[in-house]
Every structure is written in C-alpha cells, then in structure tokens.
Amino acid sequence: GSMLTIGGTRLNVTLAAGATATISGTLTISSGRTYNTGGASSVTTVNGVLDNFGTVTSAAVDNLIFNAGSAYIHSGDGGTIPAATWNVSSLCSVTGMAGTVVGGLGQTFGNFKWDCTGQTKNQSLPSTGTIAIAGILELNSTGAGTDQLQLNQAALSVASFTQTGGNFEIASVAQALTVTGYVSISGGTLIMSSGTGIGTLNVAGNFSHTAGTITETSSGTGLI
C-alpha cells in the first residue's frame, strides 16, 4: 500500500550499473521526470504499480520485469512504453494518449488495456514491430470522437477480448484477430474492415454482444 511520487523540477532516478530496485507499492513518475533502469545489469522488479506520466527508460527486456499481478500505467500523452518482461497476468494500461501516438507497443505483453478518454488521434497497434498479448485485450475508450485504435499487423492472437467503449479497427487490408477464449462487446464500435480487405475475428470461446456496434466501412468485409 505504500506510495512514492518522483516529482518536483529537478529530481530524477537512474540506477547504477548492477543496481537493483523493487517496486511493491505504487511508484509514480511525474511529468518531466525520468526513471532510468537501463544501466548494465541493472534490474527493476515490479510487484505493484509503476505509474508513468514522464519517462521510464529500459535498455532491454531484462532491465525491467513485471511480475504476476503487477501493473504499468502509461498516464502521459505520447512517449514510449519501456522495454520489459511481462508476466502473463501483469497489466499494461494506456490511459494518457491524447494527440501524440504512443511508442513501444511492439512487445509481448500479459494483459493489455486501452482507456484514453482524451484521445484525438488514431493509434496503430503497434506503430512499429510486432505486438503479442498473452492475456486479455481490453478496450474502454478512444476519446469522444471517431478516433480509433487500429490493429497494424497481419494477425494477433489474444486470450480474451473485451470492449466496453471506443473504436477498434481490425483491418484495412486482410488481417485477423484470433481470440482463444471469450469475446465480450458491451459498447463502442468494432470495425471489422475499413479498406478493401477482409477483417476476420476468430472466436474459440463464447461470444457476447450486448451493446455497441459491429460494422464495416468502404469496400472491405468482415468475417466472424
């Protein structure tokens, strides 16, 4: 239950080479501040919550480890999600994206949540590289307008998919989202295709659609 905020106008944290840190409560990095765990053989282990409004730097996935039940919250606009090792039950939650796209999405995550109420620009998932999600993909908000979270690779497999709001686009060309568990859509808009290709949603478990819209635009089609 402990909390520590790195704030002010001068204070930043850099781990020395070989140094270790453990976060079992909540560590908040304020806007304009930095936390650097990128030194040679330096390791930060997160059992609690790392809430980032500023900049968190990790040179490699071995420098930052999110254990079971831990969470990283990307609370700032833009910036980059740090390279890390993510336990299958850990959570990466993006909440702060507004008008600047977020980098660092080309990683292997546990659970991944998008909830950006101030979003005013489309965001590719990922912008570069390849994203993998071992747990739940959850979409709650992409702002008040028509801006979207857009799948940007040929195929993505997740354990479950939940959408309570926002706009999620599966394809502009032929692309597929495979869900090995359940799909739950209770709000927002799921856009199967916005271009000329087929957007495919493969579902291995139960499918629940209680509210929201499933649609397609342009000359593309959707296949469930």
C-alpha positions as CSV (number, residue, x, y, z in Angstrom):
1,G,0.0,0.0,0.0
2,S,3.0,2.3,0.1
3,M,3.3,5.1,-2.5
4,L,6.2,7.2,-3.7
5,T,6.0,10.0,-6.3
6,I,9.1,11.3,-8.1
7,G,8.1,14.9,-8.7
8,G,9.5,18.4,-8.4
9,T,11.5,20.1,-11.1
10,R,15.0,18.5,-10.5
11,L,14.7,15.0,-9.2
12,N,15.3,12.1,-11.5
13,V,16.3,8.5,-10.7
14,T,19.0,6.5,-12.5
15,L,20.0,3.0,-11.4
16,A,23.8,2.5,-11.4
17,A,25.2,-0.5,-13.3
18,G,24.4,-3.7,-11.4
19,A,21.9,-2.0,-9.1
20,T,18.5,-3.4,-8.3
21,A,15.2,-1.9,-7.4
22,T,11.9,-3.5,-6.3
23,I,8.5,-1.7,-6.5
24,S,5.9,-3.5,-4.4
25,G,3.7,-0.4,-3.8
26,T,3.0,2.4,-6.3
27,L,5.8,4.4,-7.8
28,T,4.6,7.4,-9.8
29,I,6.9,9.2,-12.2
30,S,5.6,12.8,-12.7
31,S,5.5,14.7,-15.9
32,G,9.0,15.9,-16.8
33,R,10.7,13.4,-14.5
34,T,12.7,10.3,-15.5
35,Y,13.3,6.8,-14.1
36,N,16.2,5.0,-15.8
37,T,16.7,1.3,-15.3
38,G,18.8,0.9,-18.4
39,G,22.3,0.6,-16.9
40,A,24.4,-2.5,-17.5
41,S,22.9,-5.4,-15.5
42,S,20.6,-3.1,-13.5
43,V,17.2,-4.6,-12.8
44,T,13.9,-3.1,-11.6
45,T,11.3,-5.7,-10.5
46,V,7.7,-4.6,-10.2
47,N,5.3,-6.4,-8.0
48,G,3.0,-3.4,-7.5
49,V,2.3,-0.5,-9.8
50,L,4.5,1.8,-11.9
51,D,2.5,4.8,-13.0
52,N,4.3,6.9,-15.7
53,F,3.5,10.5,-16.5
54,G,7.1,11.2,-17.5
55,T,9.8,9.0,-19.0
56,V,10.7,5.4,-17.9
57,T,13.8,4.1,-19.7
58,S,14.8,0.5,-20.0
59,A,17.6,-0.6,-22.4
60,A,16.4,-4.2,-22.7
61,V,13.6,-6.5,-21.5
62,D,15.9,-7.9,-18.8
63,N,16.2,-4.5,-17.2
64,L,12.5,-4.2,-16.2
65,I,10.4,-7.1,-15.0
66,F,6.7,-7.1,-14.3
67,N,5.7,-10.0,-12.1
68,A,2.4,-11.7,-11.7
69,G,-0.4,-9.2,-10.8
70,S,1.7,-6.1,-11.3
71,A,0.7,-3.1,-13.5
72,Y,2.3,-0.5,-15.7
73,I,0.1,2.6,-16.3
74,H,1.1,4.9,-19.2
75,S,-0.5,8.1,-18.0
76,G,1.3,10.6,-20.2
77,D,0.5,11.7,-23.8
78,G,2.9,10.2,-26.3
79,G,6.1,8.8,-25.0
80,T,7.3,5.2,-25.1
81,I,6.3,2.2,-23.1
82,P,9.6,0.8,-21.8
83,A,11.0,-2.5,-22.9
84,A,10.2,-5.1,-20.3
85,T,9.5,-8.7,-19.4
86,W,5.7,-9.1,-18.8
87,N,4.2,-11.9,-16.8
88,V,1.1,-13.3,-18.4
89,S,-1.1,-11.9,-15.5
90,S,0.6,-8.5,-15.5
91,L,-1.2,-5.4,-17.0
92,C,-0.1,-2.7,-19.3
93,S,-2.7,0.1,-19.3
94,V,-2.5,3.1,-21.6
95,T,-4.7,5.9,-20.3
96,G,-3.0,9.2,-21.2
97,M,-2.7,9.2,-25.0
98,A,-4.3,12.3,-26.5
99,G,-2.8,13.9,-29.6
100,T,0.6,12.2,-29.7
101,V,0.9,8.5,-30.6
102,V,2.5,6.1,-28.1
103,G,5.6,4.1,-29.0
104,G,7.0,0.9,-27.5
105,L,3.9,-1.2,-28.3
106,G,5.9,-3.8,-30.2
107,Q,6.4,-6.1,-27.2
108,T,5.0,-9.3,-25.7
109,F,2.5,-8.2,-23.0
110,G,0.4,-10.1,-20.5
111,N,-2.9,-8.2,-20.2
112,F,-3.3,-5.0,-22.3
113,K,-5.8,-2.3,-21.7
114,W,-6.5,0.9,-23.8
115,D,-8.6,3.6,-22.0
116,C,-7.7,7.0,-23.4
117,T,-10.7,9.3,-22.8
118,G,-8.8,12.3,-24.2
119,Q,-7.7,10.7,-27.4
120,T,-7.8,12.9,-30.5
121,K,-5.7,10.9,-33.0
122,N,-5.7,7.4,-34.4
123,Q,-3.2,5.0,-32.8
124,S,-1.7,2.0,-34.6
125,L,-1.3,-1.2,-32.6
126,P,1.6,-1.3,-32.9
127,S,3.2,1.6,-34.7
128,T,6.4,-0.4,-35.3
129,G,7.4,-4.0,-34.6
130,T,5.1,-6.8,-33.6
131,I,2.7,-6.9,-30.6
132,A,1.8,-10.1,-28.8
133,I,-0.8,-10.3,-25.9
134,A,-0.8,-13.4,-23.8
135,G,-3.8,-12.4,-21.7
136,I,-6.8,-10.1,-22.2
137,L,-7.1,-7.3,-24.7
138,E,-9.5,-4.7,-23.2
139,L,-10.7,-1.5,-25.0
140,N,-12.6,1.1,-22.9
141,S,-12.2,4.4,-24.7
142,T,-10.6,6.1,-27.7
143,G,-11.9,9.6,-26.8
144,A,-15.2,11.3,-27.6
145,G,-14.8,11.4,-31.4
146,T,-14.2,8.9,-34.2
147,D,-10.6,8.3,-33.4
148,Q,-9.5,4.6,-33.4
149,L,-7.2,2.0,-32.1
150,Q,-6.1,0.2,-35.2
151,L,-4.6,-3.3,-35.5
152,N,-1.4,-2.9,-37.6
153,Q,-0.2,-6.4,-38.3
154,A,-1.5,-9.4,-40.3
155,A,-2.6,-11.4,-37.2
156,L,-2.9,-11.0,-33.5
157,S,-3.9,-13.8,-31.0
158,V,-5.2,-12.9,-27.5
159,A,-6.7,-15.0,-24.7
160,S,-9.9,-12.8,-24.5
161,F,-11.2,-9.6,-26.0
162,T,-13.4,-7.1,-24.1
163,Q,-14.8,-3.9,-25.5
164,T,-16.9,-1.5,-23.4
165,G,-16.3,1.6,-25.5
166,G,-14.1,3.3,-28.1
167,N,-13.4,2.4,-31.7
168,F,-11.3,-0.6,-32.6
169,E,-10.4,-1.4,-36.2
170,I,-9.3,-5.0,-37.0
171,A,-8.3,-4.4,-40.7
172,S,-7.8,-2.0,-43.5
173,V,-6.3,-4.9,-45.5
174,A,-6.7,-8.6,-44.9
175,Q,-6.0,-9.0,-41.1
176,A,-7.2,-11.3,-38.3
177,L,-7.8,-11.1,-34.6
178,T,-7.9,-14.6,-33.0
179,V,-9.4,-15.0,-29.5
180,T,-8.7,-18.3,-27.9
181,G,-11.2,-17.6,-25.1
182,Y,-14.3,-15.3,-24.9
183,V,-15.3,-12.1,-26.7
184,S,-17.4,-9.6,-24.8
185,I,-18.7,-6.4,-26.5
186,S,-20.9,-4.1,-24.4
187,G,-20.2,-0.7,-26.0
188,G,-18.2,1.2,-28.6
189,T,-17.7,0.2,-32.2
190,L,-15.8,-2.8,-33.6
191,I,-14.8,-2.0,-37.2
192,M,-14.2,-5.3,-39.0
193,S,-12.7,-3.6,-42.1
194,S,-12.2,0.0,-43.2
195,G,-10.5,-0.7,-46.5
196,T,-10.6,-3.3,-49.2
197,G,-9.6,-6.5,-47.3
198,I,-11.4,-8.9,-45.1
199,G,-11.2,-8.3,-41.3
200,T,-11.5,-11.7,-39.5
201,L,-12.5,-12.3,-35.9
202,N,-11.8,-15.9,-34.9
203,V,-13.5,-16.9,-31.6
204,A,-12.8,-20.2,-29.8
205,G,-14.9,-19.5,-26.7
206,N,-18.2,-17.7,-26.0
207,F,-19.3,-14.6,-27.9
208,S,-21.4,-11.9,-26.1
209,H,-22.7,-8.8,-27.8
210,T,-25.0,-6.8,-25.5
211,A,-24.4,-3.3,-26.8
212,G,-22.3,-1.3,-29.1
213,T,-21.8,-1.7,-32.9
214,I,-20.1,-4.2,-35.1
215,T,-19.7,-2.7,-38.6
216,E,-17.6,-2.4,-41.7
217,T,-16.9,0.5,-44.0
218,S,-15.6,1.2,-47.5
219,S,-15.5,-1.9,-49.7
220,G,-14.0,-4.3,-47.1
221,T,-15.9,-7.1,-45.4
222,G,-16.0,-8.7,-42.0
223,L,-15.9,-12.3,-41.1
224,I,-16.6,-13.8,-37.6
